[in-house]
Amino acid sequence: MKQRRRTALLLLSCMTLLTNSQCAVAAPPALVPAPAKMTVAEGTFQLSRETSICAGPGAEAEARELAAALRMPTGLPLPVKTSEPKPGAIGLQLDRSLESQLGIEGYRLSVTPSRVTICAATEAGLFYGGVTFRQLLPPQVFATKQPARAPGGGWIVPCIEIEDRPRFAWRGLLLDPARHFMPPEFVKKLVDVMALHKLNTLQLHLTDDQGWRIEIKKHPQLTQLGSVRKESPLHGDRKRGDGQRYGPFFYTQQQIRDLVAYARARHVTLVPEIEMPGHFLAALVAYPALSCRGGPFEVRTRWGIEPDILCPGNDEAIALVKDVLGEVCELFPSRFIHIGGDEAPRDRWKSCPKCQARIRTENLKSEAQLQTWFNHRVEEFLASKGRRLLGWDEILEGGLTPGATVMSWRGIKGGIAAASAGHDVVMVPTTHCYFDYAQAKGANEPECIGGFVPLSRVYEFEPVPAELPESRRHHILGAQGALWTEYMWTPGDVEYFAFPRAAALAEVVWTPAERKDFAGFEHRLQNHLLRLDQLGVNYRKPSGVNDRK
């Protein structure tokens, strides 16, 4: 009897261990964003001092990038070789024929006990496969300052098969260094964290009424005068000033080139935004004659909308814009150049002789059409440089220029109108994508511009409106989160407002819609936040019911 009992207990223990083992194998890793297809297999792959990274033809740069990302935290040598991968190696293979299946950013990742293989049609796909591979490792692999202590059992990766590609081509964030300047080192950090989430576009809002933040060689007064304001709104009381001189703060052209190269290596495109004709006061401080009433002006010390804007009736104003955009195009190789176009009060134009003369000469019917005329001149200039004009949805008001792309921020109606007319669209509605809005309701939340966009609301966003005809849905390029910095004084503030909401948006724009699951995302986020801890990101910790009301 005792022997049979011992045998039964032994069998039960074995069944329990087997069940636990199977459960462990079946448990999906906490990948963010979730991949399109994933199958977890039995077994593990272990990084060791013998592990090498083998690059096929054309994959050498991405192999070096992956090795550099892994060496410091693991302390392993991880030499990069151009030989065929042997057992125990990580192989990167470029196969252009995969583009029809994976697109230009997709990849295949295979992890077996004996090797890791990443295949893609392009370098971007190899990079994203490498990002996913890093997320399969323990969170300590994202340590940035010194080699991390290897977790118990070492640097272990579960065996897995992944086939993945993004849902949208435009997966972005907007950073506003015009209101509060963000140093180049932080921009690089933000690029790194974006790349971890497979976000690929960073729009830099470089100019506004409160500051001009980019060096223009032909017009040095723009930064000499426009990058400084005598004070800023006071913390806690936006109607009063703090009495503190702010600036001069701006990016030199060499710093811009360095940032562009840094981002490109991580497959992030920097898109410059030079606001015009509104939000142009910082430039008018340097060139008051280019306004309708001639100045003098001061860089704006309060947030809000400025009535003095660029005068499109003035040929010298058009010439300055072309000078500025010419240098911007030399610095930024991005396909799109953002010209703003939003919140441009046209009251000054109504009483301006030059603007009214332009309206008559060009047979225009309104000041709104005058803005479209101005946009068209800018669009023609950008087209001569091989670029496309991008603007906020106000550029719809006087009629769109032929090649314009619209960024829809006042809800989704502007995006629907533009896409229905055959124009490309990036969705950035305040309802879901304005990350300067509050994340929760409570006394402990930091000062913000207003509004409420909790994590769950970001995740539920659908960039393709149901009302849009099927034949026009391809015009929705993707979506973007906006980090306007009126109430973000430091890089830590930006991180707090950005994350984890940017992680939710990353899944919105990468993962197939049918695979989205907020409960599953919240579960994976628990482990993902450990990665952000290692990266030193000052994210907001999700705290409960106030995050959802």
Backbone hydrogen bonds, N-H to C=O, Kabsch-Sander energy under -0.5 kcal/mol:
donor,donor_aa,acceptor,acceptor_aa,energy
5,R,1,M,-2.3
6,R,2,K,-2.6
7,T,3,Q,-2.4
8,A,4,R,-2.6
9,L,5,R,-2.6
10,L,6,R,-2.4
11,L,7,T,-2.6
12,L,8,A,-2.5
13,S,9,L,-2.5
14,C,10,L,-2.4
15,M,11,L,-2.6
16,T,12,L,-2.4
17,L,13,S,-2.7
18,L,14,C,-2.7
19,T,15,M,-2.7
20,N,16,T,-2.9
21,S,17,L,-2.6
22,Q,18,L,-2.8
23,C,19,T,-2.7
24,A,20,N,-2.6
25,V,21,S,-2.3
26,A,22,Q,-2.5
27,A,23,C,-1.7
31,L,29,P,-1.8
37,K,163,E,-1.4
39,T,161,E,-2.5
41,A,159,C,-2.3
45,F,157,V,-2.9
47,L,155,W,-2.6
51,T,48,S,-1.4
53,I,79,P,-2.9
54,C,52,S,-0.6
54,C,90,I,-2.9
55,A,53,I,-0.5
55,A,81,K,-3.4
56,G,92,L,-2.8
59,A,56,G,-2.3
63,A,59,A,-2.1
64,R,60,E,-2.3
65,E,61,A,-2.1
66,L,62,E,-2.4
67,A,63,A,-2.4
68,A,64,R,-2.5
69,A,65,E,-1.9
70,L,66,L,-1.6
71,R,67,A,-2.4
72,M,68,A,-0.9
74,T,70,L,-1.9
75,G,71,R,-3.0
81,K,53,I,-2.8
81,K,79,P,-0.5
88,G,114,S,-5.1
89,A,86,K,-1.9
90,I,52,S,-2.6
91,G,89,A,-0.5
91,G,116,V,-3.5
92,L,54,C,-2.7
93,Q,118,I,-2.9
95,D,93,Q,-0.6
95,D,120,A,-3.2
98,L,95,D,-2.1
99,E,96,R,-1.6
100,S,97,S,-0.7
101,Q,98,L,-1.2
102,L,98,L,-3.1
103,G,99,E,-2.3
105,E,102,L,-0.5
106,G,102,L,-0.9
107,Y,164,D,-2.4
108,R,119,C,-2.6
109,L,162,I,-2.5
110,S,117,T,-2.7
111,V,160,I,-2.8
112,T,110,S,-0.5
112,T,115,R,-2.8
116,V,89,A,-2.2
117,T,110,S,-2.7
118,I,91,G,-2.9
119,C,108,R,-2.4
120,A,93,Q,-1.7
126,L,122,T,-1.8
127,F,123,E,-2.4
128,Y,124,A,-2.4
129,G,125,G,-2.2
130,G,126,L,-2.1
131,V,127,F,-2.1
132,T,128,Y,-2.3
133,F,129,G,-2.2
134,R,130,G,-2.2
135,Q,131,V,-1.8
136,L,132,T,-1.1
136,L,133,F,-0.7
137,L,133,F,-0.7
137,L,134,R,-1.0
141,V,138,P,-2.2
142,F,139,P,-2.2
143,A,140,Q,-1.8
144,T,534,Q,-0.8
148,A,73,P,-2.2
150,A,148,A,-0.5
154,G,151,P,-3.0
155,W,47,L,-0.5
156,I,154,G,-1.5
157,V,45,F,-3.0
159,C,43,G,-2.2
160,I,111,V,-1.1
161,E,39,T,-2.5
162,I,109,L,-2.7
163,E,37,K,-1.6
164,D,107,Y,-2.5
167,R,510,W,-0.7
168,F,509,V,-2.0
169,A,477,L,-0.9
170,W,477,L,-2.4
171,R,169,A,-0.7
172,G,479,A,-2.2
173,L,201,T,-2.1
174,L,481,G,-2.5
175,L,203,Q,-3.0
176,D,483,L,-1.4
178,A,205,H,-0.8
180,H,176,D,-0.8
186,F,183,P,-0.8
187,V,183,P,-1.8
188,K,184,P,-2.2
189,K,185,E,-1.8
190,L,186,F,-2.9
191,V,187,V,-2.3
192,D,188,K,-2.3
193,V,189,K,-2.3
194,M,190,L,-2.6
195,A,191,V,-2.6
196,L,192,D,-1.6
197,H,193,V,-0.9
197,H,194,M,-1.0
198,K,195,A,-1.4
199,L,194,M,-2.4
200,N,171,R,-1.8
201,T,171,R,-1.6
202,L,269,T,-2.9
203,Q,173,L,-2.7
203,Q,201,T,-0.5
204,L,271,V,-2.6
205,H,175,L,-2.7
205,H,203,Q,-0.7
206,L,204,L,-1.4
206,L,273,E,-1.5
207,T,273,E,-0.7
208,D,211,G,-1.7
211,G,208,D,-1.3
212,W,226,G,-1.7
213,R,206,L,-2.5
213,R,211,G,-0.5
215,E,251,Y,-2.2
217,K,215,E,-0.5
219,H,216,I,-0.9
222,L,219,H,-1.7
223,T,220,P,-0.9
224,Q,220,P,-2.4
225,L,221,Q,-2.6
226,G,221,Q,-1.0
226,G,222,L,-0.8
227,S,223,T,-1.0
228,V,225,L,-0.7
229,R,246,Y,-2.4
234,L,237,D,-0.9
234,L,240,R,-2.9
237,D,234,L,-2.0
240,R,237,D,-1.6
242,D,232,S,-2.4
245,R,243,G,-0.5
246,Y,229,R,-3.2
247,G,245,R,-0.6
249,F,227,S,-1.5
251,Y,213,R,-2.7
256,I,252,T,-2.2
257,R,253,Q,-2.4
258,D,254,Q,-2.3
259,L,255,Q,-2.5
260,V,256,I,-2.8
261,A,257,R,-2.3
262,Y,258,D,-2.4
263,A,259,L,-2.7
264,R,260,V,-2.5
265,A,261,A,-1.9
266,R,262,Y,-0.6
266,R,263,A,-1.3
267,H,264,R,-1.9
268,V,263,A,-2.5
269,T,200,N,-3.0
271,V,202,L,-2.2
271,V,269,T,-0.6
273,E,204,L,-2.3
274,I,338,H,-2.5
275,E,273,E,-0.6
276,M,339,I,-1.6
282,A,208,D,-0.6
283,A,280,F,-0.9
284,L,280,F,-1.7
285,V,281,L,-1.7
286,A,282,A,-0.6
286,A,283,A,-0.6
287,Y,283,A,-1.9
290,L,287,Y,-1.8
291,S,288,P,-1.8
292,C,309,I,-0.6
300,R,209,D,-1.8
309,I,307,P,-0.7
310,L,277,P,-2.5
311,C,290,L,-2.5
314,N,311,C,-1.4
315,D,313,G,-0.6
317,A,314,N,-0.6
318,I,314,N,-1.6
319,A,315,D,-2.1
320,L,316,E,-2.2
321,V,317,A,-2.2
322,K,318,I,-2.0
323,D,319,A,-2.3
324,V,320,L,-2.7
325,L,321,V,-2.8
326,G,322,K,-2.2
327,E,323,D,-1.7
328,V,324,V,-2.3
329,C,325,L,-2.6
330,E,326,G,-1.3
331,L,327,E,-1.5
332,F,328,V,-2.7
337,I,388,R,-2.5
338,H,272,P,-2.4
339,I,390,L,-2.8
341,G,276,M,-0.5
341,G,339,I,-0.9
350,K,346,R,-1.2
350,K,347,D,-0.5
351,S,347,D,-0.8
351,S,348,R,-0.7
352,C,349,W,-0.9
356,Q,352,C,-2.5
357,A,353,P,-2.2
358,R,354,K,-2.1
359,I,355,C,-2.3
360,R,356,Q,-2.0
361,T,357,A,-2.8
362,E,358,R,-2.4
363,N,360,R,-1.1
364,L,359,I,-2.7
370,L,366,S,-1.2
371,Q,367,E,-1.8
372,T,368,A,-1.6
373,W,369,Q,-2.7
374,F,370,L,-2.4
375,N,371,Q,-2.9
376,H,372,T,-2.4
377,R,373,W,-1.8
378,V,374,F,-2.1
379,E,375,N,-3.0
380,E,376,H,-2.5
381,F,377,R,-1.8
382,L,378,V,-2.7
383,A,379,E,-2.6
384,S,380,E,-1.6
385,K,381,F,-0.7
385,K,382,L,-1.1
386,G,383,A,-1.7
387,R,382,L,-2.7
388,R,335,R,-2.6
390,L,337,I,-2.0
391,G,405,T,-2.2
392,W,340,G,-2.7
393,D,407,M,-1.3
395,I,392,W,-2.2
396,L,393,D,-1.8
397,E,394,E,-1.9
399,G,396,L,-1.5
404,A,401,T,-1.4
405,T,389,L,-2.0
406,V,424,D,-2.4
407,M,391,G,-2.8
408,S,406,V,-0.7
408,S,426,V,-2.0
409,W,407,M,-0.7
411,G,409,W,-1.8
416,I,412,I,-2.3
417,A,413,K,-2.7
418,A,414,G,-2.4
419,A,415,G,-2.7
420,S,416,I,-2.5
421,A,417,A,-1.2
422,G,419,A,-1.6
423,H,418,A,-2.7
425,V,475,H,-2.9
426,V,406,V,-2.3
427,M,478,G,-2.6
428,V,408,S,-2.8
430,T,409,W,-2.1
432,H,429,P,-1.3
433,C,429,P,-3.0
434,Y,430,T,-0.7
435,F,433,C,-1.1
435,F,482,A,-1.8
437,Y,434,Y,-1.4
438,A,451,G,-1.4
441,K,546,N,-1.2
442,G,440,A,-0.6
445,E,442,G,-1.3
449,I,436,D,-0.9
453,V,438,A,-2.9
458,V,454,P,-1.8
459,Y,455,L,-2.1
460,E,456,S,-1.7
461,F,458,V,-1.3
468,L,465,P,-1.3
472,R,469,P,-2.0
473,R,469,P,-0.7
473,R,470,E,-0.9
475,H,472,R,-1.7
476,I,473,R,-1.6
477,L,425,V,-2.9
477,L,475,H,-1.1
478,G,425,V,-0.7
479,A,170,W,-1.6
480,Q,427,M,-1.8
481,G,172,G,-2.2
482,A,433,C,-3.2
483,L,174,L,-1.8
484,W,482,A,-0.6
488,M,485,T,-1.5
494,V,490,T,-1.8
495,E,491,P,-2.5
496,Y,492,G,-2.0
497,F,493,D,-2.2
498,A,494,V,-2.2
499,F,495,E,-2.5
502,A,498,A,-3.2
503,A,500,P,-0.6
504,A,500,P,-1.7
505,L,501,R,-2.4
506,A,502,A,-2.2
507,E,503,A,-1.4
508,V,504,A,-1.7
509,V,505,L,-2.2
510,W,506,A,-1.3
511,T,507,E,-1.4
515,R,512,P,-2.0
516,K,513,A,-1.3
521,F,517,D,-2.6
522,E,518,F,-2.9
523,H,519,A,-1.9
524,R,520,G,-2.4
525,L,521,F,-2.6
526,Q,522,E,-1.0
526,Q,523,H,-0.6
527,N,523,H,-0.6
527,N,524,R,-0.6
528,H,524,R,-2.1
529,L,525,L,-2.7
530,L,526,Q,-0.5
530,L,527,N,-0.7
531,R,527,N,-0.9
531,R,528,H,-0.7
532,L,528,H,-1.7
533,D,529,L,-2.1
534,Q,530,L,-1.7
535,L,531,R,-1.7
536,G,533,D,-1.3
537,V,532,L,-2.5
539,Y,537,V,-1.7
540,R,496,Y,-0.6
540,R,499,F,-2.6
541,K,539,Y,-0.5
547,D,544,G,-1.9
548,R,545,V,-1.9
549,K,545,V,-1.0
